[in-house]
Amino acid sequence: MAAIIKTIIGSVPHLLLGAALLLYVPWTLGIPGTPDADYADGWYIGFYGINFFIAVYAILGVLGVISRFNWLPIPFRWIRLGLWCSAGAFALAMAIAIYAVLN
């Protein structure tokens, strides 16, 4: 039972990446044409948050492969910590963006 819970909790950054990839096109198409709109800031925050998270996840994924083959002495726990920090920053940015868009 503990292994299942550990697997579910460990897959949260990967699930957020899937959500970011699915949100990329609809969020990009939703950006208003006029930057003076009241809700434009929320769309831009979300757009930059999605782009940042996808880029950081890709970089950390490459570093994870490099560390698994011992080509570069980076502890894998640092990469996992980076994934969790970027996932948390993405979730926070999207929460702020959705709040700004709706209000």
C-alpha positions as CSV (number, residue, x, y, z in Angstrom):
1,M,0.0,0.0,0.0
2,A,2.8,2.4,0.9
3,A,4.5,1.7,-2.5
4,I,1.4,2.7,-4.4
5,I,1.0,5.9,-2.4
6,K,4.7,6.7,-3.0
7,T,4.3,6.1,-6.7
8,I,1.2,8.3,-6.9
9,I,2.8,11.1,-5.0
10,G,6.0,10.8,-7.1
11,S,4.2,11.1,-10.3
12,V,2.7,14.6,-9.5
13,P,5.4,16.5,-11.5
14,H,4.8,14.2,-14.5
15,L,1.1,14.7,-14.3
16,L,1.5,18.5,-14.1
17,L,3.7,18.3,-17.2
18,G,0.9,16.5,-19.0
19,A,-1.5,19.2,-17.9
20,A,0.9,21.9,-19.1
21,L,1.3,20.3,-22.5
22,L,-2.5,19.9,-22.8
23,L,-3.1,23.5,-21.8
24,Y,-0.4,25.0,-24.0
25,V,-2.5,25.5,-27.2
26,P,-5.8,26.5,-25.6
27,W,-4.1,28.9,-23.2
28,T,-2.1,30.4,-26.1
29,L,-5.2,30.9,-28.2
30,G,-7.0,32.5,-25.3
31,I,-4.5,35.4,-24.9
32,P,-6.4,38.6,-25.7
33,G,-5.3,40.7,-28.6
34,T,-5.2,43.9,-26.6
35,P,-2.8,44.0,-23.7
36,D,-4.9,46.7,-22.1
37,A,-7.7,44.3,-21.2
38,D,-8.2,43.8,-17.4
39,Y,-7.7,40.0,-17.6
40,A,-4.7,40.1,-20.0
41,D,-2.2,39.9,-17.1
42,G,-3.5,36.6,-16.0
43,W,-3.2,35.1,-19.5
44,Y,0.4,36.3,-19.8
45,I,1.3,35.0,-16.3
46,G,-0.1,31.6,-17.3
47,F,1.5,31.6,-20.7
48,Y,5.0,32.3,-19.2
49,G,4.4,29.8,-16.4
50,I,3.6,27.0,-18.9
51,N,6.6,27.9,-21.1
52,F,8.9,28.1,-18.1
53,F,7.7,24.8,-16.6
54,I,8.0,22.9,-19.9
55,A,11.5,24.2,-20.5
56,V,12.7,23.5,-17.0
57,Y,11.2,20.0,-17.0
58,A,13.0,19.3,-20.3
59,I,16.4,20.5,-19.0
60,L,16.0,18.5,-15.8
61,G,15.0,15.5,-17.8
62,V,18.2,15.7,-19.8
63,L,20.2,16.2,-16.6
64,G,18.5,13.2,-15.1
65,V,19.6,11.0,-17.9
66,I,23.1,12.3,-17.7
67,S,23.2,11.6,-13.9
68,R,21.8,8.1,-14.3
69,F,24.6,7.2,-16.7
70,N,27.2,8.8,-14.3
71,W,28.4,11.2,-17.1
72,L,28.1,14.1,-14.7
73,P,28.2,13.7,-10.9
74,I,24.8,15.2,-10.1
75,P,22.9,13.5,-7.3
76,F,19.5,12.4,-8.7
77,R,17.7,13.7,-5.5
78,W,18.7,17.3,-6.6
79,I,17.1,16.7,-9.9
80,R,14.0,15.3,-8.2
81,L,14.0,18.4,-5.9
82,G,14.2,20.6,-8.9
83,L,11.3,18.9,-10.5
84,W,9.2,19.4,-7.4
85,C,10.2,23.0,-7.1
86,S,9.4,23.7,-10.7
87,A,6.0,21.9,-10.4
88,G,5.2,23.9,-7.3
89,A,6.1,27.2,-9.0
90,F,4.0,26.1,-12.0
91,A,1.0,25.3,-9.8
92,L,1.4,28.6,-8.0
93,A,1.7,30.6,-11.3
94,M,-1.4,28.9,-12.7
95,A,-3.4,29.6,-9.6
96,I,-2.4,33.3,-9.8
97,A,-3.2,33.4,-13.5
98,I,-6.6,31.8,-13.1
99,Y,-7.4,34.1,-10.3
100,A,-6.4,37.1,-12.4
101,V,-8.4,36.0,-15.4
102,L,-11.5,35.3,-13.4
103,N,-11.4,38.5,-11.4
